[in-house]
Amino acid sequence: MAVKATGQFDSDFMKLMIPHHEAALEMAKAELSCGKDPAARRLAQEIIAATRQVPKACQFIFARTILLPLYPRNHDRSHHSFGIYVSATPRLRDT
């Protein structure tokens, strides 16, 4: 996928990382469906486990750092058009 550089490195990076990791997930799923080599199948399982949340994280970061500053200050930032919940003030989970 070709993404035209905008000069905004963070934005360009997130736009490239989303399809990169989505493709890695698809290839790993294909390996599990069709592959026979045990080592390749283990690697595919590890890729799926490590990569499954990355596209969502990239979308969240893109929305938080690139899109939200475009909204007026009095705009409700708790939701946006991508359907991802974004808090103006990130909170850590209590452990």
Biotite code that builds the C-alpha atoms (Angstrom):
import biotite.structure as struc

atoms = struc.array([
    struc.Atom([0.000, 0.000, 0.000], chain_id="A", res_id=1, res_name="MET", atom_name="CA", element="C"),
    struc.Atom([1.412, 3.357, -0.984], chain_id="A", res_id=2, res_name="ALA", atom_name="CA", element="C"),
    struc.Atom([0.879, 6.207, 1.451], chain_id="A", res_id=3, res_name="VAL", atom_name="CA", element="C"),
    struc.Atom([1.867, 9.630, 0.245], chain_id="A", res_id=4, res_name="LYS", atom_name="CA", element="C"),
    struc.Atom([4.203, 11.324, 2.715], chain_id="A", res_id=5, res_name="ALA", atom_name="CA", element="C"),
    struc.Atom([2.607, 14.377, 4.270], chain_id="A", res_id=6, res_name="THR", atom_name="CA", element="C"),
    struc.Atom([5.612, 15.598, 6.231], chain_id="A", res_id=7, res_name="GLY", atom_name="CA", element="C"),
    struc.Atom([3.771, 14.770, 9.458], chain_id="A", res_id=8, res_name="GLN", atom_name="CA", element="C"),
    struc.Atom([5.904, 11.823, 10.545], chain_id="A", res_id=9, res_name="PHE", atom_name="CA", element="C"),
    struc.Atom([3.567, 10.571, 13.308], chain_id="A", res_id=10, res_name="ASP", atom_name="CA", element="C"),
    struc.Atom([0.578, 10.558, 10.972], chain_id="A", res_id=11, res_name="SER", atom_name="CA", element="C"),
    struc.Atom([2.485, 8.895, 8.136], chain_id="A", res_id=12, res_name="ASP", atom_name="CA", element="C"),
    struc.Atom([3.918, 6.278, 10.515], chain_id="A", res_id=13, res_name="PHE", atom_name="CA", element="C"),
    struc.Atom([0.485, 5.325, 11.897], chain_id="A", res_id=14, res_name="MET", atom_name="CA", element="C"),
    struc.Atom([-1.057, 5.195, 8.404], chain_id="A", res_id=15, res_name="LYS", atom_name="CA", element="C"),
    struc.Atom([1.681, 2.790, 7.286], chain_id="A", res_id=16, res_name="LEU", atom_name="CA", element="C"),
    struc.Atom([1.718, 0.624, 10.404], chain_id="A", res_id=17, res_name="MET", atom_name="CA", element="C"),
    struc.Atom([-2.002, -0.206, 10.266], chain_id="A", res_id=18, res_name="ILE", atom_name="CA", element="C"),
    struc.Atom([-1.960, -2.034, 6.885], chain_id="A", res_id=19, res_name="PRO", atom_name="CA", element="C"),
    struc.Atom([1.473, -3.517, 7.671], chain_id="A", res_id=20, res_name="HIS", atom_name="CA", element="C"),
    struc.Atom([0.180, -5.282, 10.781], chain_id="A", res_id=21, res_name="HIS", atom_name="CA", element="C"),
    struc.Atom([-3.165, -6.172, 9.216], chain_id="A", res_id=22, res_name="GLU", atom_name="CA", element="C"),
    struc.Atom([-1.254, -7.922, 6.406], chain_id="A", res_id=23, res_name="ALA", atom_name="CA", element="C"),
    struc.Atom([0.931, -9.743, 8.945], chain_id="A", res_id=24, res_name="ALA", atom_name="CA", element="C"),
    struc.Atom([-2.206, -11.018, 10.684], chain_id="A", res_id=25, res_name="LEU", atom_name="CA", element="C"),
    struc.Atom([-3.713, -12.243, 7.402], chain_id="A", res_id=26, res_name="GLU", atom_name="CA", element="C"),
    struc.Atom([-0.498, -14.037, 6.421], chain_id="A", res_id=27, res_name="MET", atom_name="CA", element="C"),
    struc.Atom([-0.244, -15.678, 9.851], chain_id="A", res_id=28, res_name="ALA", atom_name="CA", element="C"),
    struc.Atom([-3.876, -16.851, 9.638], chain_id="A", res_id=29, res_name="LYS", atom_name="CA", element="C"),
    struc.Atom([-3.186, -18.296, 6.195], chain_id="A", res_id=30, res_name="ALA", atom_name="CA", element="C"),
    struc.Atom([-0.174, -20.162, 7.586], chain_id="A", res_id=31, res_name="GLU", atom_name="CA", element="C"),
    struc.Atom([-2.338, -21.683, 10.310], chain_id="A", res_id=32, res_name="LEU", atom_name="CA", element="C"),
    struc.Atom([-4.954, -22.706, 7.733], chain_id="A", res_id=33, res_name="SER", atom_name="CA", element="C"),
    struc.Atom([-2.622, -24.173, 5.114], chain_id="A", res_id=34, res_name="CYS", atom_name="CA", element="C"),
    struc.Atom([0.866, -24.552, 6.575], chain_id="A", res_id=35, res_name="GLY", atom_name="CA", element="C"),
    struc.Atom([2.305, -27.838, 7.724], chain_id="A", res_id=36, res_name="LYS", atom_name="CA", element="C"),
    struc.Atom([5.692, -26.903, 9.218], chain_id="A", res_id=37, res_name="ASP", atom_name="CA", element="C"),
    struc.Atom([5.412, -26.889, 13.034], chain_id="A", res_id=38, res_name="PRO", atom_name="CA", element="C"),
    struc.Atom([7.968, -24.085, 13.450], chain_id="A", res_id=39, res_name="ALA", atom_name="CA", element="C"),
    struc.Atom([6.188, -21.873, 10.912], chain_id="A", res_id=40, res_name="ALA", atom_name="CA", element="C"),
    struc.Atom([2.837, -22.559, 12.588], chain_id="A", res_id=41, res_name="ARG", atom_name="CA", element="C"),
    struc.Atom([4.271, -21.637, 16.014], chain_id="A", res_id=42, res_name="ARG", atom_name="CA", element="C"),
    struc.Atom([5.647, -18.421, 14.559], chain_id="A", res_id=43, res_name="LEU", atom_name="CA", element="C"),
    struc.Atom([2.251, -17.653, 13.018], chain_id="A", res_id=44, res_name="ALA", atom_name="CA", element="C"),
    struc.Atom([0.579, -18.165, 16.418], chain_id="A", res_id=45, res_name="GLN", atom_name="CA", element="C"),
    struc.Atom([3.123, -15.845, 18.050], chain_id="A", res_id=46, res_name="GLU", atom_name="CA", element="C"),
    struc.Atom([2.570, -13.207, 15.373], chain_id="A", res_id=47, res_name="ILE", atom_name="CA", element="C"),
    struc.Atom([-1.181, -13.350, 15.906], chain_id="A", res_id=48, res_name="ILE", atom_name="CA", element="C"),
    struc.Atom([-0.821, -13.103, 19.677], chain_id="A", res_id=49, res_name="ALA", atom_name="CA", element="C"),
    struc.Atom([1.629, -10.194, 19.494], chain_id="A", res_id=50, res_name="ALA", atom_name="CA", element="C"),
    struc.Atom([0.066, -8.292, 16.611], chain_id="A", res_id=51, res_name="THR", atom_name="CA", element="C"),
    struc.Atom([-3.690, -8.558, 16.987], chain_id="A", res_id=52, res_name="ARG", atom_name="CA", element="C"),
    struc.Atom([-4.056, -5.302, 18.977], chain_id="A", res_id=53, res_name="GLN", atom_name="CA", element="C"),
    struc.Atom([-1.503, -3.238, 17.047], chain_id="A", res_id=54, res_name="VAL", atom_name="CA", element="C"),
    struc.Atom([-3.841, -1.923, 14.300], chain_id="A", res_id=55, res_name="PRO", atom_name="CA", element="C"),
    struc.Atom([-6.357, -0.770, 16.940], chain_id="A", res_id=56, res_name="LYS", atom_name="CA", element="C"),
    struc.Atom([-3.572, 0.858, 18.955], chain_id="A", res_id=57, res_name="ALA", atom_name="CA", element="C"),
    struc.Atom([-2.334, 2.666, 15.836], chain_id="A", res_id=58, res_name="CYS", atom_name="CA", element="C"),
    struc.Atom([-5.860, 3.898, 15.106], chain_id="A", res_id=59, res_name="GLN", atom_name="CA", element="C"),
    struc.Atom([-6.192, 5.104, 18.705], chain_id="A", res_id=60, res_name="PHE", atom_name="CA", element="C"),
    struc.Atom([-2.862, 6.931, 18.622], chain_id="A", res_id=61, res_name="ILE", atom_name="CA", element="C"),
    struc.Atom([-3.652, 8.433, 15.229], chain_id="A", res_id=62, res_name="PHE", atom_name="CA", element="C"),
    struc.Atom([-7.033, 9.664, 16.478], chain_id="A", res_id=63, res_name="ALA", atom_name="CA", element="C"),
    struc.Atom([-5.635, 10.987, 19.763], chain_id="A", res_id=64, res_name="ARG", atom_name="CA", element="C"),
    struc.Atom([-2.570, 12.741, 18.422], chain_id="A", res_id=65, res_name="THR", atom_name="CA", element="C"),
    struc.Atom([-3.551, 13.713, 14.899], chain_id="A", res_id=66, res_name="ILE", atom_name="CA", element="C"),
    struc.Atom([-7.327, 14.078, 14.694], chain_id="A", res_id=67, res_name="LEU", atom_name="CA", element="C"),
    struc.Atom([-8.396, 15.269, 18.147], chain_id="A", res_id=68, res_name="LEU", atom_name="CA", element="C"),
    struc.Atom([-6.296, 18.450, 18.098], chain_id="A", res_id=69, res_name="PRO", atom_name="CA", element="C"),
    struc.Atom([-8.291, 19.454, 15.000], chain_id="A", res_id=70, res_name="LEU", atom_name="CA", element="C"),
    struc.Atom([-11.519, 19.681, 17.021], chain_id="A", res_id=71, res_name="TYR", atom_name="CA", element="C"),
    struc.Atom([-12.441, 22.995, 18.684], chain_id="A", res_id=72, res_name="PRO", atom_name="CA", element="C"),
    struc.Atom([-11.598, 23.122, 22.397], chain_id="A", res_id=73, res_name="ARG", atom_name="CA", element="C"),
    struc.Atom([-15.274, 23.062, 23.423], chain_id="A", res_id=74, res_name="ASN", atom_name="CA", element="C"),
    struc.Atom([-16.040, 20.007, 21.255], chain_id="A", res_id=75, res_name="HIS", atom_name="CA", element="C"),
    struc.Atom([-16.926, 16.806, 23.133], chain_id="A", res_id=76, res_name="ASP", atom_name="CA", element="C"),
    struc.Atom([-13.836, 14.641, 22.563], chain_id="A", res_id=77, res_name="ARG", atom_name="CA", element="C"),
    struc.Atom([-15.095, 11.510, 24.303], chain_id="A", res_id=78, res_name="SER", atom_name="CA", element="C"),
    struc.Atom([-16.183, 9.916, 21.007], chain_id="A", res_id=79, res_name="HIS", atom_name="CA", element="C"),
    struc.Atom([-15.300, 10.388, 17.392], chain_id="A", res_id=80, res_name="HIS", atom_name="CA", element="C"),
    struc.Atom([-16.439, 9.129, 14.014], chain_id="A", res_id=81, res_name="SER", atom_name="CA", element="C"),
    struc.Atom([-14.164, 6.066, 13.927], chain_id="A", res_id=82, res_name="PHE", atom_name="CA", element="C"),
    struc.Atom([-16.164, 4.353, 16.669], chain_id="A", res_id=83, res_name="GLY", atom_name="CA", element="C"),
    struc.Atom([-13.165, 4.160, 18.995], chain_id="A", res_id=84, res_name="ILE", atom_name="CA", element="C"),
    struc.Atom([-13.605, 5.513, 22.509], chain_id="A", res_id=85, res_name="TYR", atom_name="CA", element="C"),
    struc.Atom([-11.016, 8.163, 23.140], chain_id="A", res_id=86, res_name="VAL", atom_name="CA", element="C"),
    struc.Atom([-10.606, 9.866, 26.466], chain_id="A", res_id=87, res_name="SER", atom_name="CA", element="C"),
    struc.Atom([-9.157, 13.364, 26.440], chain_id="A", res_id=88, res_name="ALA", atom_name="CA", element="C"),
    struc.Atom([-7.346, 12.345, 29.637], chain_id="A", res_id=89, res_name="THR", atom_name="CA", element="C"),
    struc.Atom([-5.953, 8.783, 29.423], chain_id="A", res_id=90, res_name="PRO", atom_name="CA", element="C"),
    struc.Atom([-6.424, 6.785, 32.611], chain_id="A", res_id=91, res_name="ARG", atom_name="CA", element="C"),
    struc.Atom([-4.438, 3.832, 33.835], chain_id="A", res_id=92, res_name="LEU", atom_name="CA", element="C"),
    struc.Atom([-6.239, 0.766, 35.083], chain_id="A", res_id=93, res_name="ARG", atom_name="CA", element="C"),
    struc.Atom([-6.153, 0.111, 38.813], chain_id="A", res_id=94, res_name="ASP", atom_name="CA", element="C"),
    struc.Atom([-4.157, -3.016, 39.529], chain_id="A", res_id=95, res_name="THR", atom_name="CA", element="C"),
])
